[in-house]
Amino acid sequence: MLEILCLLALGKKIAANARAKEWSGGAAVAMLVVLWFGGEIAGAISGVVGLLILNPEDEPNLLVLIACGIVGAAVGAAVAFSIVALLPTPESEEFEEYEEFEEYR
């Protein structure tokens, strides 16, 4: 439940950031959700692999895997916010290159 509340709050923030640059807020939220869950899964898998390398005889500790998943989700959210921050604004010179694709935004 806490994860959903975090995604709702972050989704509103990333949509506002994208709309301020005149890009689609829905696409930014979709990217946030995909990178959040992708990072969470990748973090948990890397935690399993790391724990199995360190101690192959024991089962992986669940709390460590949850922590790795949370770190992976945070990294995914940071990547999503970084991508939105790097989007060009309509006033920048870089944006003029993409005007022919305006109907796809």
ABEGO torsion letter per residue (X at the ends): XAAAAAAAAAAAAAAAAAAAAGBBAAAAAAAAAAAAAAAAAAAAAAAAAAAAAABAABBBBAAAAAAAAAAAAAAAAAAAAAAAAABBBAABAAAAAAAAAAAAX
